Amino acid sequence: MNLQNYPDVLSVKDIQDILGIGTSKAYALAKSDAFHTVRVGPLIKIPKQSFLNWLNGSNN
């Protein structure tokens, strides 16, 4: 999977696709404070760099 094909701001659906997890697990992960998220109305947006840092085990 090439993560460069994803936008700089990810959706929960993007997280679900990248990790190969279900919808409820993706939302639970997004709400867990594991990485930075931003609420835009009802949507949850995730900066790709924050997600990649988490995925790679980095705190930065």
PDBQT receptor file of N, H, CA, C and O in Angstrom, charges set to zero:
ATOM      1  N   MET A   1       0.847  -1.182   0.000  1.00  0.00    +0.000 N 
ATOM      2  CA  MET A   1       0.000   0.000   0.000  1.00  0.00    +0.000 C 
ATOM      3  C   MET A   1       0.889   1.241   0.000  1.00  0.00    +0.000 C 
ATOM      4  O   MET A   1       1.824   1.346   0.795  1.00  0.00    +0.000 OA
ATOM      5  N   ASN A   2       0.596   2.156  -0.879  1.00  0.00    +0.000 N 
ATOM      6  H   ASN A   2      -0.163   2.070  -1.524  1.00  0.00    +0.000 HD
ATOM      7  CA  ASN A   2       1.369   3.375  -0.985  1.00  0.00    +0.000 C 
ATOM      8  C   ASN A   2       0.639   4.506  -0.262  1.00  0.00    +0.000 C 
ATOM      9  O   ASN A   2      -0.378   5.005  -0.746  1.00  0.00    +0.000 OA
ATOM     10  N   LEU A   3       1.155   4.902   0.881  1.00  0.00    +0.000 N 
ATOM     11  H   LEU A   3       1.980   4.497   1.274  1.00  0.00    +0.000 HD
ATOM     12  CA  LEU A   3       0.499   5.940   1.672  1.00  0.00    +0.000 C 
ATOM     13  C   LEU A   3       0.629   7.313   1.041  1.00  0.00    +0.000 C 
ATOM     14  O   LEU A   3      -0.074   8.240   1.444  1.00  0.00    +0.000 OA
ATOM     15  N   GLN A   4       1.508   7.468   0.064  1.00  0.00    +0.000 N 
ATOM     16  H   GLN A   4       2.079   6.715  -0.263  1.00  0.00    +0.000 HD
ATOM     17  CA  GLN A   4       1.642   8.753  -0.632  1.00  0.00    +0.000 C 
ATOM     18  C   GLN A   4       0.387   9.070  -1.448  1.00  0.00    +0.000 C 
ATOM     19  O   GLN A   4       0.148  10.231  -1.781  1.00  0.00    +0.000 OA
ATOM     20  N   ASN A   5      -0.406   8.069  -1.771  1.00  0.00    +0.000 N 
ATOM     21  H   ASN A   5      -0.212   7.126  -1.501  1.00  0.00    +0.000 HD
ATOM     22  CA  ASN A   5      -1.633   8.279  -2.529  1.00  0.00    +0.000 C 
ATOM     23  C   ASN A   5      -2.756   8.875  -1.683  1.00  0.00    +0.000 C 
ATOM     24  O   ASN A   5      -3.781   9.299  -2.218  1.00  0.00    +0.000 OA
ATOM     25  N   TYR A   6      -2.569   8.908  -0.379  1.00  0.00    +0.000 N 
ATOM     26  H   TYR A   6      -1.737   8.564   0.056  1.00  0.00    +0.000 HD
ATOM     27  CA  TYR A   6      -3.582   9.462   0.514  1.00  0.00    +0.000 C 
ATOM     28  C   TYR A   6      -3.345  10.959   0.702  1.00  0.00    +0.000 C 
ATOM     29  O   TYR A   6      -2.206  11.419   0.620  1.00  0.00    +0.000 OA
ATOM     30  N   PRO A   7      -4.413  11.725   0.956  1.00  0.00    +0.000 N 
ATOM     31  CA  PRO A   7      -4.258  13.170   1.148  1.00  0.00    +0.000 C 
ATOM     32  C   PRO A   7      -3.528  13.491   2.456  1.00  0.00    +0.000 C 
ATOM     33  O   PRO A   7      -3.343  12.616   3.302  1.00  0.00    +0.000 OA
ATOM     34  N   ASP A   8      -3.118  14.744   2.611  1.00  0.00    +0.000 N 
ATOM     35  H   ASP A   8      -3.268  15.455   1.924  1.00  0.00    +0.000 HD
ATOM     36  CA  ASP A   8      -2.412  15.174   3.820  1.00  0.00    +0.000 C 
ATOM     37  C   ASP A   8      -3.298  15.157   5.062  1.00  0.00    +0.000 C 
ATOM     38  O   ASP A   8      -2.800  15.099   6.186  1.00  0.00    +0.000 OA
ATOM     39  N   VAL A   9      -4.605  15.207   4.854  1.00  0.00    +0.000 N 
ATOM     40  H   VAL A   9      -5.009  15.255   3.941  1.00  0.00    +0.000 HD
ATOM     41  CA  VAL A   9      -5.565  15.112   5.949  1.00  0.00    +0.000 C 
ATOM     42  C   VAL A   9      -6.441  13.896   5.683  1.00  0.00    +0.000 C 
ATOM     43  O   VAL A   9      -7.171  13.835   4.694  1.00  0.00    +0.000 OA
ATOM     44  N   LEU A  10      -6.349  12.933   6.590  1.00  0.00    +0.000 N 
ATOM     45  H   LEU A  10      -5.756  12.982   7.393  1.00  0.00    +0.000 HD
ATOM     46  CA  LEU A  10      -7.045  11.656   6.415  1.00  0.00    +0.000 C 
ATOM     47  C   LEU A  10      -8.423  11.676   7.054  1.00  0.00    +0.000 C 
ATOM     48  O   LEU A  10      -8.691  12.455   7.969  1.00  0.00    +0.000 OA
ATOM     49  N   SER A  11      -9.283  10.816   6.561  1.00  0.00    +0.000 N 
ATOM     50  H   SER A  11      -9.066  10.184   5.818  1.00  0.00    +0.000 HD
ATOM     51  CA  SER A  11     -10.584  10.577   7.181  1.00  0.00    +0.000 C 
ATOM     52  C   SER A  11     -10.510   9.272   7.968  1.00  0.00    +0.000 C 
ATOM     53  O   SER A  11      -9.533   8.531   7.867  1.00  0.00    +0.000 OA
ATOM     54  N   VAL A  12     -11.533   9.004   8.738  1.00  0.00    +0.000 N 
ATOM     55  H   VAL A  12     -12.327   9.606   8.820  1.00  0.00    +0.000 HD
ATOM     56  CA  VAL A  12     -11.598   7.733   9.458  1.00  0.00    +0.000 C 
ATOM     57  C   VAL A  12     -11.658   6.580   8.459  1.00  0.00    +0.000 C 
ATOM     58  O   VAL A  12     -11.105   5.511   8.715  1.00  0.00    +0.000 OA
ATOM     59  N   LYS A  13     -12.315   6.786   7.341  1.00  0.00    +0.000 N 
ATOM     60  H   LYS A  13     -12.764   7.654   7.133  1.00  0.00    +0.000 HD
ATOM     61  CA  LYS A  13     -12.371   5.759   6.284  1.00  0.00    +0.000 C 
ATOM     62  C   LYS A  13     -10.966   5.460   5.754  1.00  0.00    +0.000 C 
ATOM     63  O   LYS A  13     -10.635   4.304   5.486  1.00  0.00    +0.000 OA
ATOM     64  N   ASP A  14     -10.139   6.504   5.602  1.00  0.00    +0.000 N 
ATOM     65  H   ASP A  14     -10.408   7.442   5.819  1.00  0.00    +0.000 HD
ATOM     66  CA  ASP A  14      -8.757   6.284   5.171  1.00  0.00    +0.000 C 
ATOM     67  C   ASP A  14      -8.008   5.429   6.184  1.00  0.00    +0.000 C 
ATOM     68  O   ASP A  14      -7.291   4.502   5.808  1.00  0.00    +0.000 OA
ATOM     69  N   ILE A  15      -8.172   5.739   7.470  1.00  0.00    +0.000 N 
ATOM     70  H   ILE A  15      -8.755   6.492   7.775  1.00  0.00    +0.000 HD
ATOM     71  CA  ILE A  15      -7.518   4.969   8.542  1.00  0.00    +0.000 C 
ATOM     72  C   ILE A  15      -7.978   3.512   8.481  1.00  0.00    +0.000 C 
ATOM     73  O   ILE A  15      -7.180   2.585   8.620  1.00  0.00    +0.000 OA
ATOM     74  N   GLN A  16      -9.260   3.338   8.274  1.00  0.00    +0.000 N 
ATOM     75  H   GLN A  16      -9.908   4.091   8.161  1.00  0.00    +0.000 HD
ATOM     76  CA  GLN A  16      -9.835   1.996   8.167  1.00  0.00    +0.000 C 
ATOM     77  C   GLN A  16      -9.195   1.234   7.007  1.00  0.00    +0.000 C 
ATOM     78  O   GLN A  16      -8.822   0.071   7.161  1.00  0.00    +0.000 OA
ATOM     79  N   ASP A  17      -9.069   1.875   5.862  1.00  0.00    +0.000 N 
ATOM     80  H   ASP A  17      -9.372   2.820   5.737  1.00  0.00    +0.000 HD
ATOM     81  CA  ASP A  17      -8.483   1.236   4.682  1.00  0.00    +0.000 C 
ATOM     82  C   ASP A  17      -7.001   0.917   4.895  1.00  0.00    +0.000 C 
ATOM     83  O   ASP A  17      -6.541  -0.174   4.556  1.00  0.00    +0.000 OA
ATOM     84  N   ILE A  18      -6.264   1.867   5.456  1.00  0.00    +0.000 N 
ATOM     85  H   ILE A  18      -6.637   2.753   5.731  1.00  0.00    +0.000 HD
ATOM     86  CA  ILE A  18      -4.822   1.684   5.654  1.00  0.00    +0.000 C 
ATOM     87  C   ILE A  18      -4.538   0.524   6.597  1.00  0.00    +0.000 C 
ATOM     88  O   ILE A  18      -3.657  -0.295   6.335  1.00  0.00    +0.000 OA
ATOM     89  N   LEU A  19      -5.285   0.456   7.691  1.00  0.00    +0.000 N 
ATOM     90  H   LEU A  19      -6.001   1.121   7.903  1.00  0.00    +0.000 HD
ATOM     91  CA  LEU A  19      -5.034  -0.566   8.714  1.00  0.00    +0.000 C 
ATOM     92  C   LEU A  19      -5.791  -1.870   8.464  1.00  0.00    +0.000 C 
ATOM     93  O   LEU A  19      -5.489  -2.889   9.085  1.00  0.00    +0.000 OA
ATOM     94  N   GLY A  20      -6.759  -1.845   7.573  1.00  0.00    +0.000 N 
ATOM     95  H   GLY A  20      -7.004  -1.017   7.069  1.00  0.00    +0.000 HD
ATOM     96  CA  GLY A  20      -7.543  -3.048   7.304  1.00  0.00    +0.000 C 
ATOM     97  C   GLY A  20      -8.419  -3.448   8.479  1.00  0.00    +0.000 C 
ATOM     98  O   GLY A  20      -8.544  -4.628   8.806  1.00  0.00    +0.000 OA
ATOM     99  N   ILE A  21      -9.028  -2.439   9.112  1.00  0.00    +0.000 N 
ATOM    100  H   ILE A  21      -8.927  -1.480   8.846  1.00  0.00    +0.000 HD
ATOM    101  CA  ILE A  21      -9.893  -2.694  10.270  1.00  0.00    +0.000 C 
ATOM    102  C   ILE A  21     -11.315  -2.250   9.945  1.00  0.00    +0.000 C 
ATOM    103  O   ILE A  21     -11.555  -1.564   8.951  1.00  0.00    +0.000 OA
ATOM    104  N   GLY A  22     -12.237  -2.646  10.784  1.00  0.00    +0.000 N 
ATOM    105  H   GLY A  22     -12.043  -3.203  11.591  1.00  0.00    +0.000 HD
ATOM    106  CA  GLY A  22     -13.634  -2.289  10.590  1.00  0.00    +0.000 C 
ATOM    107  C   GLY A  22     -13.935  -0.855  10.993  1.00  0.00    +0.000 C 
ATOM    108  O   GLY A  22     -13.108  -0.170  11.595  1.00  0.00    +0.000 OA
ATOM    109  N   THR A  23     -15.128  -0.424  10.649  1.00  0.00    +0.000 N 
ATOM    110  H   THR A  23     -15.800  -0.981  10.159  1.00  0.00    +0.000 HD
ATOM    111  CA  THR A  23     -15.544   0.952  10.909  1.00  0.00    +0.000 C 
ATOM    112  C   THR A  23     -15.537   1.279  12.393  1.00  0.00    +0.000 C 
ATOM    113  O   THR A  23     -15.006   2.317  12.789  1.00  0.00    +0.000 OA
ATOM    114  N   SER A  24     -16.109   0.426  13.215  1.00  0.00    +0.000 N 
ATOM    115  H   SER A  24     -16.540  -0.417  12.893  1.00  0.00    +0.000 HD
ATOM    116  CA  SER A  24     -16.193   0.729  14.647  1.00  0.00    +0.000 C 
ATOM    117  C   SER A  24     -14.801   0.784  15.281  1.00  0.00    +0.000 C 
ATOM    118  O   SER A  24     -14.550   1.627  16.142  1.00  0.00    +0.000 OA
ATOM    119  N   LYS A  25     -13.906  -0.094  14.872  1.00  0.00    +0.000 N 
ATOM    120  H   LYS A  25     -14.110  -0.779  14.172  1.00  0.00    +0.000 HD
ATOM    121  CA  LYS A  25     -12.542  -0.050  15.407  1.00  0.00    +0.000 C 
ATOM    122  C   LYS A  25     -11.808   1.203  14.945  1.00  0.00    +0.000 C 
ATOM    123  O   LYS A  25     -11.040   1.788  15.708  1.00  0.00    +0.000 OA
ATOM    124  N   ALA A  26     -12.037   1.615  13.710  1.00  0.00    +0.000 N 
ATOM    125  H   ALA A  26     -12.661   1.139  13.090  1.00  0.00    +0.000 HD
ATOM    126  CA  ALA A  26     -11.391   2.822  13.200  1.00  0.00    +0.000 C 
ATOM    127  C   ALA A  26     -11.865   4.054  13.969  1.00  0.00    +0.000 C 
ATOM    128  O   ALA A  26     -11.057   4.918  14.311  1.00  0.00    +0.000 OA
ATOM    129  N   TYR A  27     -13.163   4.142  14.242  1.00  0.00    +0.000 N 
ATOM    130  H   TYR A  27     -13.819   3.441  13.964  1.00  0.00    +0.000 HD
ATOM    131  CA  TYR A  27     -13.677   5.268  15.022  1.00  0.00    +0.000 C 
ATOM    132  C   TYR A  27     -13.172   5.211  16.464  1.00  0.00    +0.000 C 
ATOM    133  O   TYR A  27     -12.835   6.245  17.041  1.00  0.00    +0.000 OA
ATOM    134  N   ALA A  28     -13.118   4.033  17.041  1.00  0.00    +0.000 N 
ATOM    135  H   ALA A  28     -13.392   3.193  16.573  1.00  0.00    +0.000 HD
ATOM    136  CA  ALA A  28     -12.603   3.895  18.402  1.00  0.00    +0.000 C 
ATOM    137  C   ALA A  28     -11.145   4.343  18.470  1.00  0.00    +0.000 C 
ATOM    138  O   ALA A  28     -10.752   5.018  19.421  1.00  0.00    +0.000 OA
ATOM    139  N   LEU A  29     -10.348   3.979  17.482  1.00  0.00    +0.000 N 
ATOM    140  H   LEU A  29     -10.667   3.431  16.709  1.00  0.00    +0.000 HD
ATOM    141  CA  LEU A  29      -8.951   4.384  17.434  1.00  0.00    +0.000 C 
ATOM    142  C   LEU A  29      -8.835   5.896  17.285  1.00  0.00    +0.000 C 
ATOM    143  O   LEU A  29      -8.015   6.527  17.952  1.00  0.00    +0.000 OA
ATOM    144  N   ALA A  30      -9.653   6.476  16.415  1.00  0.00    +0.000 N 
ATOM    145  H   ALA A  30     -10.319   5.963  15.874  1.00  0.00    +0.000 HD
ATOM    146  CA  ALA A  30      -9.618   7.928  16.205  1.00  0.00    +0.000 C 
ATOM    147  C   ALA A  30     -10.018   8.688  17.468  1.00  0.00    +0.000 C 
ATOM    148  O   ALA A  30      -9.534   9.794  17.707  1.00  0.00    +0.000 OA
ATOM    149  N   LYS A  31     -10.883   8.108  18.260  1.00  0.00    +0.000 N 
ATOM    150  H   LYS A  31     -11.276   7.210  18.065  1.00  0.00    +0.000 HD
ATOM    151  CA  LYS A  31     -11.341   8.760  19.497  1.00  0.00    +0.000 C 
ATOM    152  C   LYS A  31     -10.446   8.449  20.690  1.00  0.00    +0.000 C 
ATOM    153  O   LYS A  31     -10.682   8.968  21.781  1.00  0.00    +0.000 OA
ATOM    154  N   SER A  32      -9.434   7.623  20.510  1.00  0.00    +0.000 N 
ATOM    155  H   SER A  32      -9.242   7.201  19.623  1.00  0.00    +0.000 HD
ATOM    156  CA  SER A  32      -8.609   7.152  21.630  1.00  0.00    +0.000 C 
ATOM    157  C   SER A  32      -7.462   8.083  22.000  1.00  0.00    +0.000 C 
ATOM    158  O   SER A  32      -6.739   7.805  22.957  1.00  0.00    +0.000 OA
ATOM    159  N   ASP A  33      -7.274   9.171  21.275  1.00  0.00    +0.000 N 
ATOM    160  H   ASP A  33      -7.861   9.397  20.497  1.00  0.00    +0.000 HD
ATOM    161  CA  ASP A  33      -6.150  10.096  21.507  1.00  0.00    +0.000 C 
ATOM    162  C   ASP A  33      -4.806   9.464  21.196  1.00  0.00    +0.000 C 
ATOM    163  O   ASP A  33      -3.781   9.928  21.696  1.00  0.00    +0.000 OA
ATOM    164  N   ALA A  34      -4.786   8.414  20.382  1.00  0.00    +0.000 N 
ATOM    165  H   ALA A  34      -5.619   8.037  19.977  1.00  0.00    +0.000 HD
ATOM    166  CA  ALA A  34      -3.529   7.784  19.975  1.00  0.00    +0.000 C 
ATOM    167  C   ALA A  34      -2.738   8.723  19.071  1.00  0.00    +0.000 C 
ATOM    168  O   ALA A  34      -1.507   8.710  19.074  1.00  0.00    +0.000 OA
ATOM    169  N   PHE A  35      -3.449   9.531  18.303  1.00  0.00    +0.000 N 
ATOM    170  H   PHE A  35      -4.449   9.541  18.301  1.00  0.00    +0.000 HD
ATOM    171  CA  PHE A  35      -2.851  10.527  17.420  1.00  0.00    +0.000 C 
ATOM    172  C   PHE A  35      -3.785  11.721  17.363  1.00  0.00    +0.000 C 
ATOM    173  O   PHE A  35      -4.945  11.630  17.763  1.00  0.00    +0.000 OA
ATOM    174  N   HIS A  36      -3.281  12.837  16.869  1.00  0.00    +0.000 N 
ATOM    175  H   HIS A  36      -2.338  12.911  16.544  1.00  0.00    +0.000 HD
ATOM    176  CA  HIS A  36      -4.043  14.082  16.831  1.00  0.00    +0.000 C 
ATOM    177  C   HIS A  36      -5.207  13.972  15.857  1.00  0.00    +0.000 C 
ATOM    178  O   HIS A  36      -5.044  13.495  14.734  1.00  0.00    +0.000 OA
ATOM    179  N   THR A  37      -6.370  14.410  16.287  1.00  0.00    +0.000 N 
ATOM    180  H   THR A  37      -6.502  14.798  17.200  1.00  0.00    +0.000 HD
ATOM    181  CA  THR A  37      -7.537  14.471  15.425  1.00  0.00    +0.000 C 
ATOM    182  C   THR A  37      -8.158  15.858  15.530  1.00  0.00    +0.000 C 
ATOM    183  O   THR A  37      -7.951  16.574  16.509  1.00  0.00    +0.000 OA
ATOM    184  N   VAL A  38      -8.916  16.220  14.511  1.00  0.00    +0.000 N 
ATOM    185  H   VAL A  38      -9.084  15.637  13.716  1.00  0.00    +0.000 HD
ATOM    186  CA  VAL A  38      -9.615  17.495  14.477  1.00  0.00    +0.000 C 
ATOM    187  C   VAL A  38     -11.054  17.221  14.088  1.00  0.00    +0.000 C 
ATOM    188  O   VAL A  38     -11.321  16.493  13.131  1.00  0.00    +0.000 OA
ATOM    189  N   ARG A  39     -11.978  17.807  14.834  1.00  0.00    +0.000 N 
ATOM    190  H   ARG A  39     -11.760  18.398  15.611  1.00  0.00    +0.000 HD
ATOM    191  CA  ARG A  39     -13.390  17.672  14.488  1.00  0.00    +0.000 C 
ATOM    192  C   ARG A  39     -13.794  18.841  13.608  1.00  0.00    +0.000 C 
ATOM    193  O   ARG A  39     -13.538  20.000  13.933  1.00  0.00    +0.000 OA
ATOM    194  N   VAL A  40     -14.431  18.519  12.487  1.00  0.00    +0.000 N 
ATOM    195  H   VAL A  40     -14.639  17.577  12.223  1.00  0.00    +0.000 HD
ATOM    196  CA  VAL A  40     -14.983  19.515  11.580  1.00  0.00    +0.000 C 
ATOM    197  C   VAL A  40     -16.463  19.176  11.455  1.00  0.00    +0.000 C 
ATOM    198  O   VAL A  40     -16.863  18.361  10.624  1.00  0.00    +0.000 OA
ATOM    199  N   GLY A  41     -17.261  19.818  12.294  1.00  0.00    +0.000 N 
ATOM    200  H   GLY A  41     -16.936  20.480  12.969  1.00  0.00    +0.000 HD
ATOM    201  CA  GLY A  41     -18.675  19.433  12.360  1.00  0.00    +0.000 C 
ATOM    202  C   GLY A  41     -18.746  17.988  12.819  1.00  0.00    +0.000 C 
ATOM    203  O   GLY A  41     -18.153  17.634  13.838  1.00  0.00    +0.000 OA
ATOM    204  N   PRO A  42     -19.463  17.148  12.084  1.00  0.00    +0.000 N 
ATOM    205  CA  PRO A  42     -19.575  15.741  12.480  1.00  0.00    +0.000 C 
ATOM    206  C   PRO A  42     -18.391  14.871  12.031  1.00  0.00    +0.000 C 
ATOM    207  O   PRO A  42     -18.304  13.699  12.395  1.00  0.00    +0.000 OA
ATOM    208  N   LEU A  43     -17.495  15.448  11.249  1.00  0.00    +0.000 N 
ATOM    209  H   LEU A  43     -17.566  16.400  10.953  1.00  0.00    +0.000 HD
ATOM    210  CA  LEU A  43     -16.386  14.679  10.688  1.00  0.00    +0.000 C 
ATOM    211  C   LEU A  43     -15.172  14.679  11.608  1.00  0.00    +0.000 C 
ATOM    212  O   LEU A  43     -14.926  15.643  12.333  1.00  0.00    +0.000 OA
ATOM    213  N   ILE A  44     -14.429  13.602  11.567  1.00  0.00    +0.000 N 
ATOM    214  H   ILE A  44     -14.629  12.819  10.978  1.00  0.00    +0.000 HD
ATOM    215  CA  ILE A  44     -13.156  13.510  12.276  1.00  0.00    +0.000 C 
ATOM    216  C   ILE A  44     -12.067  13.483  11.213  1.00  0.00    +0.000 C 
ATOM    217  O   ILE A  44     -12.071  12.622  10.333  1.00  0.00    +0.000 OA
ATOM    218  N   LYS A  45     -11.134  14.431  11.297  1.00  0.00    +0.000 N 
ATOM    219  H   LYS A  45     -11.131  15.131  12.012  1.00  0.00    +0.000 HD
ATOM    220  CA  LYS A  45     -10.028  14.514  10.347  1.00  0.00    +0.000 C 
ATOM    221  C   LYS A  45      -8.722  14.264  11.088  1.00  0.00    +0.000 C 
ATOM    222  O   LYS A  45      -8.565  14.674  12.238  1.00  0.00    +0.000 OA
ATOM    223  N   ILE A  46      -7.791  13.592  10.430  1.00  0.00    +0.000 N 
ATOM    224  H   ILE A  46      -7.918  13.259   9.495  1.00  0.00    +0.000 HD
ATOM    225  CA  ILE A  46      -6.518  13.203  11.044  1.00  0.00    +0.000 C 
ATOM    226  C   ILE A  46      -5.376  13.701  10.157  1.00  0.00    +0.000 C 
ATOM    227  O   ILE A  46      -5.298  13.320   8.989  1.00  0.00    +0.000 OA
ATOM    228  N   PRO A  47      -4.492  14.542  10.690  1.00  0.00    +0.000 N 
ATOM    229  CA  PRO A  47      -3.321  14.920   9.903  1.00  0.00    +0.000 C 
ATOM    230  C   PRO A  47      -2.494  13.668   9.591  1.00  0.00    +0.000 C 
ATOM    231  O   PRO A  47      -2.158  12.901  10.493  1.00  0.00    +0.000 OA
ATOM    232  N   LYS A  48      -2.171  13.467   8.317  1.00  0.00    +0.000 N 
ATOM    233  H   LYS A  48      -2.444  14.090   7.584  1.00  0.00    +0.000 HD
ATOM    234  CA  LYS A  48      -1.472  12.247   7.907  1.00  0.00    +0.000 C 
ATOM    235  C   LYS A  48      -0.150  12.086   8.651  1.00  0.00    +0.000 C 
ATOM    236  O   LYS A  48       0.199  10.975   9.049  1.00  0.00    +0.000 OA
ATOM    237  N   GLN A  49       0.591  13.179   8.844  1.00  0.00    +0.000 N 
ATOM    238  H   GLN A  49       0.308  14.082   8.520  1.00  0.00    +0.000 HD
ATOM    239  CA  GLN A  49       1.886  13.075   9.519  1.00  0.00    +0.000 C 
ATOM    240  C   GLN A  49       1.717  12.593  10.960  1.00  0.00    +0.000 C 
ATOM    241  O   GLN A  49       2.514  11.788  11.440  1.00  0.00    +0.000 OA
ATOM    242  N   SER A  50       0.690  13.078  11.646  1.00  0.00    +0.000 N 
ATOM    243  H   SER A  50       0.043  13.733  11.256  1.00  0.00    +0.000 HD
ATOM    244  CA  SER A  50       0.422  12.625  13.013  1.00  0.00    +0.000 C 
ATOM    245  C   SER A  50       0.111  11.130  13.034  1.00  0.00    +0.000 C 
ATOM    246  O   SER A  50       0.598  10.400  13.897  1.00  0.00    +0.000 OA
ATOM    247  N   PHE A  51      -0.698  10.684  12.085  1.00  0.00    +0.000 N 
ATOM    248  H   PHE A  51      -1.093  11.277  11.383  1.00  0.00    +0.000 HD
ATOM    249  CA  PHE A  51      -1.035   9.260  11.988  1.00  0.00    +0.000 C 
ATOM    250  C   PHE A  51       0.202   8.427  11.684  1.00  0.00    +0.000 C 
ATOM    251  O   PHE A  51       0.414   7.381  12.297  1.00  0.00    +0.000 OA
ATOM    252  N   LEU A  52       1.021   8.886  10.736  1.00  0.00    +0.000 N 
ATOM    253  H   LEU A  52       0.849   9.736  10.238  1.00  0.00    +0.000 HD
ATOM    254  CA  LEU A  52       2.232   8.143  10.371  1.00  0.00    +0.000 C 
ATOM    255  C   LEU A  52       3.218   8.080  11.527  1.00  0.00    +0.000 C 
ATOM    256  O   LEU A  52       3.868   7.054  11.729  1.00  0.00    +0.000 OA
ATOM    257  N   ASN A  53       3.335   9.159  12.286  1.00  0.00    +0.000 N 
ATOM    258  H   ASN A  53       2.807   9.992  12.122  1.00  0.00    +0.000 HD
ATOM    259  CA  ASN A  53       4.193   9.140  13.476  1.00  0.00    +0.000 C 
ATOM    260  C   ASN A  53       3.716   8.065  14.450  1.00  0.00    +0.000 C 
ATOM    261  O   ASN A  53       4.522   7.305  14.986  1.00  0.00    +0.000 OA
ATOM    262  N   TRP A  54       2.411   8.004  14.674  1.00  0.00    +0.000 N 
ATOM    263  H   TRP A  54       1.756   8.622  14.239  1.00  0.00    +0.000 HD
ATOM    264  CA  TRP A  54       1.849   6.991  15.564  1.00  0.00    +0.000 C 
ATOM    265  C   TRP A  54       2.103   5.591  15.003  1.00  0.00    +0.000 C 
ATOM    266  O   TRP A  54       2.507   4.685  15.732  1.00  0.00    +0.000 OA
ATOM    267  N   LEU A  55       1.863   5.425  13.713  1.00  0.00    +0.000 N 
ATOM    268  H   LEU A  55       1.534   6.160  13.120  1.00  0.00    +0.000 HD
ATOM    269  CA  LEU A  55       2.025   4.119  13.072  1.00  0.00    +0.000 C 
ATOM    270  C   LEU A  55       3.471   3.637  13.155  1.00  0.00    +0.000 C 
ATOM    271  O   LEU A  55       3.720   2.439  13.287  1.00  0.00    +0.000 OA
ATOM    272  N   ASN A  56       4.413   4.558  13.080  1.00  0.00    +0.000 N 
ATOM    273  H   ASN A  56       4.211   5.531  12.973  1.00  0.00    +0.000 HD
ATOM    274  CA  ASN A  56       5.829   4.223  13.136  1.00  0.00    +0.000 C 
ATOM    275  C   ASN A  56       6.387   4.214  14.551  1.00  0.00    +0.000 C 
ATOM    276  O   ASN A  56       7.581   3.980  14.739  1.00  0.00    +0.000 OA
ATOM    277  N   GLY A  57       5.545   4.465  15.551  1.00  0.00    +0.000 N 
ATOM    278  H   GLY A  57       4.576   4.655  15.398  1.00  0.00    +0.000 HD
ATOM    279  CA  GLY A  57       5.963   4.409  16.942  1.00  0.00    +0.000 C 
ATOM    280  C   GLY A  57       6.711   5.629  17.433  1.00  0.00    +0.000 C 
ATOM    281  O   GLY A  57       7.436   5.569  18.426  1.00  0.00    +0.000 OA
ATOM    282  N   SER A  58       6.530   6.753  16.723  1.00  0.00    +0.000 N 
ATOM    283  H   SER A  58       5.941   6.802  15.916  1.00  0.00    +0.000 HD
ATOM    284  CA  SER A  58       7.206   7.988  17.107  1.00  0.00    +0.000 C 
ATOM    285  C   SER A  58       6.260   8.884  17.884  1.00  0.00    +0.000 C 
ATOM    286  O   SER A  58       5.059   8.897  17.614  1.00  0.00    +0.000 OA
ATOM    287  N   ASN A  59       6.779   9.626  18.834  1.00  0.00    +0.000 N 
ATOM    288  H   ASN A  59       7.755   9.615  19.053  1.00  0.00    +0.000 HD
ATOM    289  CA  ASN A  59       5.957  10.551  19.611  1.00  0.00    +0.000 C 
ATOM    290  C   ASN A  59       5.878  11.925  18.969  1.00  0.00    +0.000 C 
ATOM    291  O   ASN A  59       5.092  12.762  19.413  1.00  0.00    +0.000 OA
ATOM    292  N   ASN A  60       6.657  12.175  17.953  1.00  0.00    +0.000 N 
ATOM    293  H   ASN A  60       7.296  11.496  17.593  1.00  0.00    +0.000 HD
ATOM    294  CA  ASN A  60       6.713  13.514  17.335  1.00  0.00    +0.000 C 
ATOM    295  C   ASN A  60       5.668  13.660  16.266  1.00  0.00    +0.000 C 
ATOM    296  O   ASN A  60       5.568  14.716  15.641  1.00  0.00    +0.000 OA
TER     297      ASN A  60
